Amino acid sequence: MKRKDFLRLVGAGLPLSLAGMPAWAAVSAHPEQEKERFTFAFFTDVHLQMGNGKGSEEALLQALEDARRRKVDFVLFGGDNIDTDRLGKEDEQEANTRHAHFRKLTNDSGLTCHFTIGNHDRYYYCNGGNDPTGYKLFEKHMGPSRRSFTHKGVHFILLNSLNPDKEGNYSVGTEQMAWLKEDLEAVGKEMPIVVAMHVPMLSLYYPVVEGNFKGLDMVSDTKALFELLKEYNLQLVLQGHQHIHEELRERNHWFVTGGAICASWWNGPLVDTQEGYLLVHVSANNRLSWEYIDYQWEPKA
């Protein structure tokens, strides 16, 4: 069976354990006994190019339509929606246009969308002046770079993983950690929690794929962040940045890197990860399962 056909079967609802997926992915040994409360999609690393470059706009619309057909309650974007971080001060209008166009495409899809900031979403100027963090333009179009919301009994936390530490590495940072602590205390220890962040909290991409470790591709304060979150009902950490589908379990905590809508920057699969997204299922008993969906886009010549 061809890979595309296999993934299509998985996406069509073939039981995950029967599709060759690991047994933990099933919500229970008898999934038909657990009603599904809702589903949501995790789209990360779109890297939309203006003017439908490389067919990227067409592909994003195709992915959104795929998610809409699956009746997701919402789409959670994991960052790197577009590329504005390398634009200069003279390009402020262009940077605004890119963010606004991306937001229009998602609005026009008819789907509820939530946005996590990625490193390429930053832009370091605002109203003709400097913006040292690079967050203001993203927040103008997509909302706060850190926020939380509760949906049907599950609490979602969207973290800004780009705050530089003393060495200039990515981190959550002490200020945001204090905000997170207050948010968690308000939610309590019973409600299921899903965290989304662009730069991973935990990843083995570089050690496995390239045989080295790059600090810039994980947040530097993983330990402090984990120590805080593990005291609560943390179900899943959704991550982006790496463009591969990666699943790590640390004791009873799952860290899932959601591939990329653009795969290898619209040039085809990256390390065997097709263009795709995570479809996450939440059962009536608040058990989570997920599958990687190849939305059937092919690179354009």
Secondary structure, 3 states (H helix, E strand, C coil): CCHHHHHHHHHCCCCCCCCCCCHHHCCCCCHHHCCEEEEEEEECCCCCCHHHHHHHHHHHHHHHHHHHHCCCCEEEECCCCCCCCCCCHHHHHHHHHHHHHHHHHHHHCCCCEEECCCHHHCCCEECCEECCCCCHHHHHHHCCCCEEEEECCEEEEECCCCEECCCCCEECCHHHHHHHHHHHHHHCCCCCEEEEECCCCCCCHHHHHCCCCCHHHCCCCHHHHHHHHCCCCEEEEEECCCCCEEEEEECCEEEEEECECCCCCCCCCECCECEEEEEEEEECCCCEEEEEEECCCCCCC
